[in-house]
């Protein structure tokens, strides 16, 4: 049922939204998503939201149980909100960016310190988002594509119950298959990394990372990112590991130890890769100038008053913002010795940049959180030169605020379209965040104990980008390897050109992603190749059976990513317990 307020559903009289069962199931799904996102993010530098997964799985779960009281539309929205909030904590707590970057720089944080940090920054973005809801969701009715898609998905699964069950089964079956294959690869590594390239006599090619990787996660990620980004990753791998790396080694700019960050090709390629990523983030921010202008030209009164009469009490977000600011100021001083004045500057920046991030997400579905963090790093490079903790963790405050604000606004958009009570969504968001925190930090510490984060199985490309930016701003270009400064400048120019080409609507779909190319410079080539294969599978599937592809590609890909991500936690535990490969 539709009405004139951009809603696609009118709640039934007496329909329940807030229920314990919806909250519990949503948080449980979100806990799985945040664990999966952590493993995925430390491998690729990316993460993705749990809204659609939580919506589909929560509905399917109760359809299977067939409770006496049917699970309704608003309950699904509540479960989806809690699941999305919990799933976002990996990013909000900086566990795939700032925190591992600090670890690489020699700053070891205890579990208690990580919990204190996470709870300090987790809610800032939520409180920033609340006063923006009225203007951006109710008045301007910005699209927020993911939030809109989630609302449409919830309505679709209730209209066609069997379709939702079909998607759910596809997701669960793929997750099971992915998990079994990942576990098998732990005991028999040749399953996950068969030596086909070496067996064919191409040992030199294999040494540069061009080998076969059987990874359900990377294959599923390729389906999710699509052909344009998939091709960009392959192109980046060929340019970096296939061309530039061998050349700089032959010219004697680096040692023969290819995979060494200290003096090998990998350490050299890191710099142009980071340059591509950072420049792409900045260009995305620059091209959001319309969003930035619109953010600040609106009447401030409309940001507080909610025309649809459904609002979150003002004292909640003002009081919460004050408490969060005090807590993050204490934490930054206690753990990182960052002065409260510096933290207050970071919080103020976070408030401004969160508004920009929310509007950009509402208009384009792109949250330029990377660019937001880099802006803060540049600011603190000027006001606190030489302080790596201030540079990194102040940017982490900004990144967390922008991440959480945009995530919450997507959920509030979904709720608005379904006629939900935003205050109940807010409470579900807060509880989901806390549950996500309880899960992602122990899992991070588990990975940190079982692996060397930033190398091997967990290359952490996003963390390398944050670390490199901090080092550059504190040590200067003189700290870079031989001729890496020139490579940084060339890569920045290439990224600018690619961004400018995307302004042409006809060319946009053919222009490779500077961000993806940059990531390919940092992660081993076999990751990029595996994701490219997944993207090409999507192309073939779309051509052969477009109806099935459109319906099932997301759940199939999500299942593949989730299965390996969750089994990755099990594998880490087995590693710590002393289990080793049998074959």
KOLTI-164826 format. One record per residue (C-alpha): residue number from 1; residue in one letter; z, x, y. Coordinates in pm, 1 decimal. Example, Ala and Ser with C-alpha at 12.3 -4.5 7.8 and 13.67 -1.06 7.14 Angstrom:
- margu	vexlo	pz	px	py
- 1	A	780.0	1230.0	-450.0
- 2	S	714.0	1367.0	-106.0
//
This chain:
- margu	vexlo	pz	px	py
- 1	X	0.0	0.0	0.0
- 2	X	-96.9	134.1	341.0
- 3	X	14.6	67.2	692.7
- 4	X	-76.5	183.0	1040.4
- 5	X	172.7	469.7	1046.7
- 6	X	-30.3	709.8	829.6
- 7	X	169.2	604.7	523.8
- 8	X	10.3	539.4	187.7
- 9	X	309.6	364.3	29.0
- 10	X	566.3	110.8	142.7
- 11	X	893.8	137.6	-52.2
- 12	X	994.3	-167.3	-253.7
- 13	X	1296.6	-361.9	-138.4
- 14	X	1606.4	-184.2	-266.4
- 15	X	1403.5	104.6	-411.8
- 16	X	1622.7	404.6	-492.9
- 17	X	1542.0	744.3	-342.6
- 18	X	1861.6	944.1	-381.1
- 19	X	1964.4	972.3	-745.9
- 20	X	2143.1	1234.2	-949.3
- 21	X	1875.2	1234.3	-1218.4
- 22	X	1597.8	1306.1	-967.3
- 23	X	1800.2	1582.5	-806.8
- 24	X	1893.8	1748.9	-1136.3
- 25	X	1542.2	1741.6	-1279.5
- 26	X	1390.2	1860.8	-951.1
- 27	X	1633.5	2151.8	-926.8
- 28	X	1575.4	2245.0	-1291.4
- 29	X	1199.2	2257.5	-1238.8
- 30	X	1249.2	2451.5	-916.0
- 31	X	1469.2	2704.0	-1096.3
- 32	X	1184.9	2771.9	-1339.3
- 33	X	935.8	2797.6	-1053.0
- 34	X	1144.5	3051.2	-859.1
- 35	X	1185.9	3271.4	-1167.5
- 36	X	813.0	3247.6	-1232.3
- 37	X	733.1	3320.2	-866.5
- 38	X	949.9	3630.5	-870.1
- 39	X	766.7	3785.7	-1163.7
- 40	X	429.8	3675.1	-1026.0
- 41	X	509.5	3796.4	-674.7
- 42	X	627.7	4139.4	-787.9
- 43	X	304.3	4180.7	-980.9
- 44	X	54.1	4044.7	-728.7
- 45	X	224.4	4008.7	-390.0
- 46	X	166.2	3633.2	-390.4
- 47	X	367.0	3324.4	-473.7
- 48	X	294.5	2954.4	-472.7
- 49	X	485.1	2636.2	-405.3
- 50	X	643.2	2414.5	-665.6
- 51	X	572.8	2074.8	-504.4
- 52	X	285.7	1963.8	-725.1
- 53	X	438.2	2109.0	-1042.4
- 54	X	771.3	1936.7	-971.1
- 55	X	600.2	1605.9	-893.1
- 56	X	391.7	1605.6	-1213.2
- 57	X	664.2	1732.0	-1446.7
- 58	X	945.5	1512.4	-1312.9
- 59	X	730.6	1201.6	-1348.3
- 60	X	616.5	1303.1	-1697.3
- 61	X	971.6	1384.3	-1805.7
- 62	X	1100.0	1036.7	-1726.4
- 63	X	787.6	871.3	-1863.0
- 64	X	863.2	1041.7	-2193.1
- 65	X	1229.3	935.9	-2185.1
- 66	X	1144.4	577.8	-2083.7
- 67	X	1482.5	504.0	-1919.4
- 68	X	1593.6	145.7	-1868.8
- 69	X	1556.5	184.8	-1494.4
- 70	X	1209.3	317.7	-1420.8
- 71	X	1174.2	644.1	-1231.3
- 72	X	1021.7	547.3	-897.1
- 73	X	795.3	690.6	-628.1
- 74	X	1077.8	786.7	-392.0
- 75	X	1276.6	950.5	-672.2
- 76	X	968.4	1155.8	-757.8
- 77	X	948.5	1261.3	-394.3
- 78	X	1315.0	1364.5	-402.3
- 79	X	1266.6	1566.4	-723.3
- 80	X	956.2	1727.4	-576.3
- 81	X	1144.6	1819.5	-256.9
- 82	X	1432.8	1979.8	-448.5
- 83	X	1189.8	2162.1	-679.6
- 84	X	983.9	2294.7	-391.1
- 85	X	1297.2	2415.5	-209.1
- 86	X	1431.0	2599.1	-513.9
- 87	X	1091.2	2750.9	-590.2
- 88	X	1055.0	2887.8	-236.7
- 89	X	1373.0	3096.8	-247.7
- 90	X	1195.2	3398.3	-396.1
- 91	X	996.5	3432.5	-75.9
- 92	X	1270.9	3318.5	162.6
- 93	X	1520.1	3574.2	30.8
- 94	X	1264.0	3852.4	69.7
- 95	X	1272.9	3937.9	-299.8
- 96	X	902.8	4022.7	-321.6
- 97	X	881.6	4197.4	15.9
- 98	X	1169.0	4329.9	227.2
- 99	X	1435.5	4370.4	-43.4
- 100	X	1224.2	4576.5	-288.0
- 101	X	1089.2	4770.6	12.0
- 102	X	1446.7	4865.4	99.5
- 103	X	1501.9	4966.6	-264.1
- 104	X	1198.6	5197.0	-251.6
- 105	X	1346.6	5357.3	58.8
- 106	X	1675.0	5428.1	-120.2
- 107	X	1886.3	5130.8	-8.7
- 108	X	2053.3	4983.1	-316.0
- 109	X	2202.7	4634.1	-272.1
- 110	X	2464.0	4487.3	-504.3
- 111	X	2436.9	4135.5	-644.2
- 112	X	2707.6	4014.5	-405.0
- 113	X	2523.7	4165.0	-107.7
- 114	X	2199.8	3997.9	-217.9
- 115	X	2372.0	3659.8	-245.7
- 116	X	2527.9	3704.9	98.2
- 117	X	2192.7	3800.5	247.6
- 118	X	2008.2	3513.3	78.6
- 119	X	2252.2	3242.7	186.7
- 120	X	2244.7	3383.6	541.3
- 121	X	1868.0	3357.6	587.0
- 122	X	1781.6	3070.6	351.6
- 123	X	1870.3	2783.3	581.5
- 124	X	1748.3	2916.7	916.2
- 125	X	1395.6	2787.3	865.3
- 126	X	1523.6	2449.0	748.9
- 127	X	1718.4	2400.6	1071.9
- 128	X	1421.2	2523.6	1275.9
- 129	X	1198.1	2264.7	1108.3
- 130	X	1410.6	1953.2	1163.1
- 131	X	1347.3	1903.0	1536.7
- 132	X	974.6	1967.0	1485.3
- 133	X	926.5	1682.9	1235.7
- 134	X	891.1	1406.6	1492.0
- 135	X	623.2	1578.6	1699.4
- 136	X	414.4	1734.3	1425.5
- 137	X	445.0	1476.6	1147.3
- 138	X	511.7	1146.4	1323.9
- 139	X	344.4	1182.1	1664.1
- 140	X	51.0	1416.5	1601.1
- 141	X	24.6	1337.6	1229.9
- 142	X	-90.7	1690.5	1144.1
- 143	X	-248.7	1696.0	801.6
- 144	X	-28.0	1951.5	618.2
- 145	X	-284.9	1966.4	332.7
- 146	X	-42.2	2059.1	52.5
- 147	X	206.4	1790.9	161.8
- 148	X	-72.0	1534.3	183.3
- 149	X	-208.7	1636.9	-157.5
- 150	X	139.2	1602.3	-308.0
- 151	X	179.3	1249.9	-168.9
- 152	X	-165.5	1153.3	-300.1
- 153	X	-80.3	1307.8	-639.2
- 154	X	244.1	1109.7	-664.8
- 155	X	57.6	787.4	-589.5
- 156	X	-214.5	880.6	-839.2
- 157	X	26.1	947.7	-1126.9
- 158	X	194.1	611.0	-1074.6
- 159	X	-142.2	437.5	-1057.6
- 160	X	-269.7	613.4	-1371.4
- 161	X	26.2	711.1	-1583.1
- 162	X	-183.8	850.7	-1867.5
- 163	X	-357.3	1091.0	-1628.3
- 164	X	-21.3	1239.8	-1527.7
- 165	X	83.8	1278.2	-1891.8
- 166	X	-246.1	1449.6	-1966.6
- 167	X	-186.9	1700.0	-1684.5
- 168	X	169.8	1754.7	-1793.7
- 169	X	69.8	1820.6	-2154.8
- 170	X	-197.5	2066.3	-2040.1
- 171	X	58.0	2252.4	-1829.9
- 172	X	318.1	2266.4	-2108.0
- 173	X	72.0	2365.3	-2382.6
- 174	X	-73.3	2644.6	-2168.4
- 175	X	278.0	2763.2	-2079.9
- 176	X	369.3	2776.3	-2449.6
- 177	X	51.7	2964.8	-2539.7
- 178	X	103.3	3205.1	-2248.7
- 179	X	466.8	3268.0	-2344.3
- 180	X	384.5	3337.4	-2709.5
- 181	X	104.5	3576.9	-2615.1
- 182	X	332.8	3759.6	-2367.4
- 183	X	605.9	3799.8	-2627.9
- 184	X	353.3	3921.5	-2883.8
- 185	X	224.4	4177.8	-2632.8
- 186	X	577.3	4311.1	-2588.4
- 187	X	610.7	4391.9	-2959.1
- 188	X	245.1	4499.2	-2992.3
- 189	X	129.1	4638.0	-2653.3
- 190	X	-230.5	4669.3	-2772.4
- 191	X	-252.0	4288.1	-2760.8
- 192	X	-188.5	4287.7	-2385.7
- 193	X	-377.2	4606.0	-2309.4
- 194	X	-635.0	4670.2	-2583.2
- 195	X	-791.1	5019.1	-2557.8
- 196	X	-1150.3	4891.2	-2575.6
- 197	X	-1272.7	5099.5	-2281.5
- 198	X	-1134.6	5422.9	-2428.2
- 199	X	-1271.8	5336.0	-2771.3
- 200	X	-1617.6	5303.1	-2617.7
- 201	X	-1588.1	5657.0	-2481.3
- 202	X	-1512.2	5573.3	-2115.9
- 203	X	-1177.1	5750.2	-2085.7
- 204	X	-1247.2	5857.0	-1726.5
- 205	X	-1308.4	5496.8	-1623.6
- 206	X	-991.3	5388.2	-1801.5
- 207	X	-789.5	5656.7	-1620.8
- 208	X	-880.0	5489.0	-1291.0
- 209	X	-748.0	5154.2	-1412.7
- 210	X	-1070.3	4986.8	-1524.2
- 211	X	-944.0	4866.2	-1859.1
- 212	X	-895.6	4534.2	-2034.7
- 213	X	-577.2	4343.6	-1946.9
- 214	X	-502.3	4035.1	-2155.6
- 215	X	-266.7	3857.6	-1917.8
- 216	X	-241.9	3476.9	-1910.3
- 217	X	-71.5	3505.8	-1571.3
- 218	X	-353.4	3702.5	-1411.3
- 219	X	-614.2	3477.4	-1572.6
- 220	X	-434.2	3167.8	-1445.6
- 221	X	-394.7	3324.1	-1101.9
- 222	X	-770.8	3376.2	-1095.5
- 223	X	-821.4	3004.2	-1156.6
- 224	X	-579.6	2920.7	-873.8
- 225	X	-727.2	3157.5	-615.2
- 226	X	-1090.9	3066.1	-685.3
- 227	X	-1415.5	3264.6	-680.5
- 228	X	-1413.5	3385.9	-317.4
- 229	X	-1078.1	3563.2	-347.5
- 230	X	-1151.4	3664.4	-708.0
- 231	X	-1473.4	3840.1	-605.8
- 232	X	-1287.3	4000.0	-312.8
- 233	X	-1032.8	4148.1	-554.5
- 234	X	-1304.7	4292.7	-778.4
- 235	X	-1490.1	4429.9	-475.8
- 236	X	-1168.8	4591.2	-350.2
- 237	X	-1099.3	4746.3	-690.9
- 238	X	-1451.1	4890.1	-716.9
- 239	X	-1437.2	5035.9	-365.1
- 240	X	-1086.9	5181.2	-396.9
- 241	X	-1034.5	5283.3	-758.5
- 242	X	-1403.9	5315.5	-845.5
- 243	X	-1530.3	5503.2	-539.9
- 244	X	-1280.3	5621.2	-277.9
- 245	X	-1008.9	5736.3	-519.8
- 246	X	-1237.0	5966.0	-724.2
- 247	X	-1394.9	6101.0	-402.7
- 248	X	-1067.6	6196.6	-229.3
- 249	X	-953.6	6358.6	-555.4
- 250	X	-1274.7	6558.4	-589.8
- 251	X	-1250.8	6666.9	-225.0
- 252	X	-901.4	6798.8	-286.2
- 253	X	-723.5	6566.1	-43.4
- 254	X	-487.5	6460.6	-323.7
- 255	X	-372.1	6604.2	-655.5
- 256	X	-519.3	6523.4	-994.4
- 257	X	-221.0	6298.0	-1072.9
- 258	X	-403.7	5971.3	-1005.6
- 259	X	-112.0	5726.5	-1021.5
- 260	X	135.8	5930.1	-815.1
- 261	X	256.4	5776.8	-490.6
- 262	X	375.6	6115.4	-370.9
- 263	X	54.7	6316.9	-380.7
- 264	X	-200.0	6130.5	-594.4
- 265	X	-487.5	5895.9	-516.4
- 266	X	-260.9	5593.8	-550.7
- 267	X	-41.4	5711.5	-263.1
- 268	X	-349.3	5775.6	-48.7
- 269	X	-516.8	5441.1	-126.9
- 270	X	-195.0	5262.0	-31.8
- 271	X	-257.6	5326.1	339.2
- 272	X	-606.5	5176.4	385.0
- 273	X	-492.7	4889.8	159.2
- 274	X	-192.8	4816.0	378.7
- 275	X	-412.5	4845.1	687.3
- 276	X	-648.9	4581.7	547.8
- 277	X	-359.7	4347.1	465.7
- 278	X	-175.7	4388.0	796.1
- 279	X	-487.8	4358.4	1010.4
- 280	X	-594.3	4046.8	821.5
- 281	X	-250.1	3895.8	887.2
- 282	X	-270.3	3978.5	1257.9
- 283	X	-622.1	3836.9	1288.8
- 284	X	-504.2	3517.3	1120.8
- 285	X	-228.0	3498.0	1380.5
- 286	X	-470.1	3563.3	1667.6
- 287	X	-710.3	3295.5	1545.4
- 288	X	-419.2	3051.7	1544.6
- 289	X	-419.1	3062.2	1925.3
- 290	X	-494.5	2690.2	1948.1
- 291	X	-196.8	2612.8	1727.1
- 292	X	19.9	2846.0	1933.5
- 293	X	-92.3	2684.2	2259.7
- 294	X	-38.7	2332.9	2124.4
- 295	X	306.8	2426.6	2001.1
- 296	X	433.4	2503.2	2348.6
- 297	X	246.5	2251.8	2561.3
- 298	X	422.8	1948.3	2408.4
- 299	X	702.1	1754.5	2572.7
- 300	X	1029.3	1896.3	2442.2
- 301	X	1195.8	1554.4	2443.7
- 302	X	953.5	1433.1	2177.5
- 303	X	1073.3	1710.5	1948.6
- 304	X	1415.8	1548.7	1928.6
- 305	X	1341.9	1175.6	1939.4
- 306	X	1184.5	1033.3	1626.5
- 307	X	951.7	738.5	1703.1
- 308	X	971.4	598.0	1349.1
- 309	X	1352.6	572.5	1385.9
- 310	X	1407.2	781.7	1074.1
- 311	X	1568.3	1104.2	1177.8
- 312	X	1815.1	1369.8	1075.3
- 313	X	2127.1	1365.2	1296.6
- 314	X	2105.3	1612.2	1583.4
- 315	X	2450.5	1756.6	1516.8
- 316	X	2339.7	1853.4	1165.0
- 317	X	2059.8	2086.4	1266.7
- 318	X	2226.4	2220.0	1582.2
- 319	X	2554.5	2289.6	1400.9
- 320	X	2373.5	2430.1	1099.6
- 321	X	2164.1	2658.8	1319.0
- 322	X	2474.6	2794.8	1492.6
- 323	X	2652.6	2859.5	1163.0
- 324	X	2345.1	3024.2	1007.9
- 325	X	2299.4	3247.1	1312.8
- 326	X	2660.7	3362.9	1299.6
- 327	X	2638.2	3424.1	925.1
- 328	X	2314.3	3622.0	939.7
- 329	X	2452.1	3826.7	1232.4
- 330	X	2758.7	3918.6	1027.7
- 331	X	2555.6	3994.1	715.1
- 332	X	2302.5	4212.5	897.4
- 333	X	2587.7	4409.6	1057.3
- 334	X	2800.0	4432.0	740.9
- 335	X	2524.8	4532.4	496.3
- 336	X	2260.4	4704.4	710.6
- 337	X	2461.9	4806.2	1020.0
- 338	X	2225.7	4613.3	1246.6
- 339	X	2393.1	4520.3	1573.7
- 340	X	2450.6	4146.6	1640.0
- 341	X	2238.5	4174.8	1954.6
- 342	X	1940.5	4289.4	1745.9
- 343	X	1997.8	4006.7	1501.5
- 344	X	2008.7	3749.6	1781.2
- 345	X	1673.9	3882.6	1904.5
- 346	X	1536.6	3846.4	1550.7
- 347	X	1667.3	3487.8	1524.7
- 348	X	1514.6	3399.9	1862.0
- 349	X	1182.0	3546.4	1750.0
- 350	X	1216.2	3357.9	1423.9
- 351	X	1259.5	3027.9	1609.1
- 352	X	943.1	3081.9	1812.4
- 353	X	734.4	3214.0	1524.3
- 354	X	856.0	2935.4	1292.7
- 355	X	709.3	2682.1	1533.4
- 356	X	378.3	2866.3	1521.1
- 357	X	393.5	2891.8	1140.8
- 358	X	465.9	2518.9	1104.0
- 359	X	175.8	2420.2	1326.5
- 360	X	-63.1	2663.0	1158.1
- 361	X	38.4	2523.9	818.4
- 362	X	-2.7	2169.1	943.6
- 363	X	-352.5	2231.8	1072.4
- 364	X	-491.5	2477.4	815.7
- 365	X	-244.9	2495.2	522.8
- 366	X	-219.2	2868.1	595.4
- 367	X	124.7	3003.0	677.3
- 368	X	67.7	3342.6	847.8
- 369	X	413.1	3463.2	739.8
- 370	X	282.9	3816.0	686.8
- 371	X	165.5	3832.9	1045.7
- 372	X	497.3	3691.4	1166.6
- 373	X	688.7	3966.1	989.4
- 374	X	459.0	4235.4	1127.1
- 375	X	505.9	4106.1	1482.9
- 376	X	882.0	4145.0	1438.2
- 377	X	837.8	4491.6	1288.3
- 378	X	634.0	4596.2	1592.9
- 379	X	894.9	4454.2	1830.8
- 380	X	1179.4	4633.7	1656.7
- 381	X	971.3	4949.6	1629.8
- 382	X	991.8	4949.1	2009.0
- 383	X	1352.8	4839.5	2068.8
- 384	X	1509.7	5014.7	1766.5
- 385	X	1288.6	5318.9	1698.7
- 386	X	1381.6	5522.8	1394.4
- 387	X	1588.0	5251.5	1227.4
- 388	X	1423.4	5147.5	902.6
- 389	X	1685.2	4883.0	809.0
- 390	X	1658.4	4717.0	1152.9
- 391	X	1279.6	4717.6	1127.2
- 392	X	1258.1	4576.8	776.8
- 393	X	1545.5	4331.7	766.8
- 394	X	1488.0	4188.5	1114.2
- 395	X	1132.0	4114.7	1003.5
- 396	X	1277.8	3960.7	687.2
- 397	X	1476.4	3716.6	903.5
- 398	X	1157.0	3611.6	1078.5
- 399	X	962.6	3588.3	752.6
- 400	X	1230.8	3375.8	590.7
- 401	X	1246.3	3138.8	887.0
- 402	X	869.8	3091.7	896.7
- 403	X	849.9	3051.3	518.4
- 404	X	1124.9	2790.6	487.4
- 405	X	1026.1	2595.6	799.1
- 406	X	668.4	2550.6	680.2
- 407	X	778.5	2469.5	325.0
- 408	X	1019.6	2200.2	442.6
- 409	X	763.2	2046.4	676.8
- 410	X	514.8	2009.0	390.1
- 411	X	781.9	1813.6	200.4
- 412	X	869.5	1605.6	507.4
- 413	X	500.7	1519.9	544.1
- 414	X	493.8	1401.6	182.4
- 415	X	806.9	1196.6	241.3
- 416	X	669.7	1043.9	561.4
- 417	X	352.0	932.2	384.0
- 418	X	564.5	770.1	112.3
- 419	X	812.8	605.6	350.0
- 420	X	1104.5	826.0	235.6
- 421	X	1426.8	885.6	425.0
- 422	X	1404.0	1239.2	576.7
- 423	X	1781.9	1283.6	575.5
- 424	X	1791.0	1238.3	198.4
- 425	X	1504.7	1485.6	168.1
- 426	X	1698.3	1728.7	385.5
- 427	X	2001.0	1707.0	154.5
- 428	X	1777.1	1760.2	-150.2
- 429	X	1618.5	2059.5	23.8
- 430	X	1958.2	2217.7	91.6
- 431	X	2076.5	2169.8	-266.4
- 432	X	1745.2	2294.9	-406.2
- 433	X	1766.2	2609.3	-193.5
- 434	X	2113.7	2683.6	-325.6
- 435	X	2004.5	2635.0	-688.4
- 436	X	1701.0	2856.6	-632.7
- 437	X	1930.4	3124.4	-492.5
- 438	X	2157.0	3108.1	-797.6
- 439	X	1855.8	3174.0	-1018.4
- 440	X	1628.5	3415.4	-832.9
- 441	X	1889.0	3680.9	-745.4
- 442	X	2017.5	3738.7	-1102.2
- 443	X	1656.7	3743.4	-1223.2
- 444	X	1566.8	3996.7	-953.5
- 445	X	1858.6	4217.9	-1055.3
- 446	X	1747.7	4184.1	-1416.9
- 447	X	1398.2	4306.2	-1328.8
- 448	X	1544.7	4578.4	-1108.6
- 449	X	1748.5	4705.5	-1404.1
- 450	X	1477.6	4675.2	-1669.1
- 451	X	1186.3	4811.4	-1461.9
- 452	X	1111.5	5039.3	-1169.1
- 453	X	1006.3	4787.5	-905.1
- 454	X	705.7	4914.9	-713.6
- 455	X	553.2	5091.2	-1012.9
- 456	X	410.1	5013.0	-1356.0
- 457	X	440.1	4650.0	-1462.4
- 458	X	581.9	4540.9	-1124.4
- 459	X	375.9	4718.7	-855.1
- 460	X	513.5	4493.4	-575.0
- 461	X	216.0	4524.3	-336.3
- 462	X	377.9	4311.5	-63.4
- 463	X	685.3	4536.8	-65.8
- 464	X	466.9	4845.1	-32.1
- 465	X	302.5	4690.4	274.0
- 466	X	641.0	4622.1	439.1
- 467	X	770.6	4969.1	348.8
- 468	X	458.3	5141.5	477.5
- 469	X	471.3	4952.0	807.8
- 470	X	838.3	5044.4	858.0
- 471	X	770.9	5411.7	780.2
- 472	X	471.8	5418.4	1011.4
- 473	X	671.6	5272.4	1300.3
- 474	X	968.6	5506.0	1246.3
- 475	X	796.0	5831.3	1146.6
- 476	X	456.1	5799.6	1313.5
- 477	X	106.6	5874.6	1184.1
- 478	X	199.0	6237.9	1118.8
- 479	X	379.2	6128.0	802.2
- 480	X	57.1	6002.1	642.8
- 481	X	-133.7	6199.4	375.8
- 482	X	-435.7	6413.9	464.8
- 483	X	-706.6	6205.7	639.4
- 484	X	-518.0	5883.0	565.2
- 485	X	-491.2	5813.0	941.2
- 486	X	-868.8	5794.5	966.0
- 487	X	-875.5	5570.1	658.0
- 488	X	-621.0	5336.0	820.1
- 489	X	-836.3	5300.6	1131.3
- 490	X	-1157.7	5244.0	935.3
- 491	X	-987.7	4982.8	714.6
- 492	X	-849.8	4804.5	1022.6
- 493	X	-1199.7	4788.4	1173.4
- 494	X	-1342.4	4653.4	847.2
- 495	X	-1072.6	4383.9	833.3
- 496	X	-1142.9	4282.8	1195.3
- 497	X	-1515.6	4254.3	1121.2
- 498	X	-1451.1	4041.4	811.4
- 499	X	-1219.5	3813.5	1011.9
- 500	X	-1479.4	3774.5	1288.7
- 501	X	-1752.3	3692.4	1036.6
- 502	X	-1535.2	3408.6	905.4
- 503	X	-1565.0	3238.7	1243.0
- 504	X	-1921.9	3152.1	1148.6
- 505	X	-1889.8	2831.3	946.4
- 506	X	-2209.5	2899.1	750.1
- 507	X	-2102.2	3251.0	651.8
- 508	X	-1731.8	3179.3	600.0
- 509	X	-1758.1	3092.8	230.2
- 510	X	-1943.5	3416.9	155.9
- 511	X	-1719.3	3657.6	348.3
- 512	X	-1469.8	3845.5	126.7
- 513	X	-1097.6	3826.7	198.5
- 514	X	-955.0	4132.0	375.2
- 515	X	-609.8	4049.1	237.0
- 516	X	-738.5	4037.2	-122.0
- 517	X	-934.8	4360.7	-82.2
- 518	X	-620.5	4525.8	54.7
- 519	X	-412.8	4409.1	-240.9
- 520	X	-676.8	4551.0	-477.6
- 521	X	-625.2	4893.3	-314.0
- 522	X	-255.1	4879.9	-402.8
- 523	X	-235.5	4727.0	-751.7
- 524	X	-398.7	4890.4	-1058.6
- 525	X	-763.1	4788.6	-1098.6
- 526	X	-706.2	4596.9	-1422.2
- 527	X	-503.9	4333.7	-1233.8
- 528	X	-795.3	4263.5	-1001.7
- 529	X	-1042.6	4254.6	-1291.1
- 530	X	-826.0	4008.6	-1486.8
- 531	X	-796.2	3772.7	-1188.9
- 532	X	-1169.5	3798.8	-1126.2
- 533	X	-1233.8	3689.2	-1486.2
- 534	X	-1008.1	3386.4	-1433.2
- 535	X	-1193.7	3295.7	-1113.7
- 536	X	-1528.9	3318.0	-1293.1
- 537	X	-1394.6	3097.2	-1572.3
- 538	X	-1321.5	2836.4	-1304.7
- 539	X	-1681.8	2858.7	-1181.0
- 540	X	-1822.3	2808.1	-1531.5
- 541	X	-1577.9	2524.1	-1605.4
- 542	X	-1666.3	2351.3	-1279.2
- 543	X	-2035.0	2369.9	-1366.0
- 544	X	-1998.0	2259.0	-1728.5
- 545	X	-1745.3	1977.9	-1681.6
- 546	X	-1657.8	1912.8	-1316.0
- 547	X	-1447.0	1604.8	-1391.0
- 548	X	-1218.6	1784.4	-1637.4
- 549	X	-1206.4	2091.4	-1415.2
- 550	X	-1099.7	1894.7	-1107.6
- 551	X	-834.3	1711.3	-1307.3
- 552	X	-690.2	1991.1	-1520.3
- 553	X	-760.6	2326.6	-1353.0
- 554	X	-435.0	2327.3	-1154.8
- 555	X	-203.5	2232.4	-1445.4
- 556	X	-382.9	2471.2	-1685.6
- 557	X	-358.1	2759.7	-1439.8
- 558	X	2.0	2676.0	-1349.4
- 559	X	96.9	2666.1	-1717.2
- 560	X	-58.0	3007.6	-1781.4
- 561	X	123.5	3158.7	-1483.2
- 562	X	452.4	2986.9	-1565.7
- 563	X	449.3	3082.2	-1933.7
- 564	X	410.4	3455.5	-1873.9
- 565	X	641.4	3447.8	-1571.0
- 566	X	925.9	3285.9	-1764.2
- 567	X	867.8	3494.4	-2076.7
- 568	X	874.5	3797.8	-1847.0
- 569	X	1244.0	3722.9	-1794.5
- 570	X	1297.5	3715.9	-2172.8
- 571	X	1105.1	4042.2	-2213.9
- 572	X	1322.0	4208.4	-1948.9
- 573	X	1635.2	4100.1	-2138.0
- 574	X	1491.5	4232.3	-2465.3
- 575	X	1414.1	4563.4	-2294.3
- 576	X	1771.8	4596.5	-2170.3
- 577	X	1902.2	4512.7	-2518.6
- 578	X	1707.5	4806.1	-2658.0
- 579	X	1422.1	4623.8	-2832.2
- 580	X	1099.6	4821.5	-2843.9
- 581	X	739.9	4776.7	-2948.5
- 582	X	692.2	4754.2	-3324.8
- 583	X	319.9	4831.5	-3332.5
//
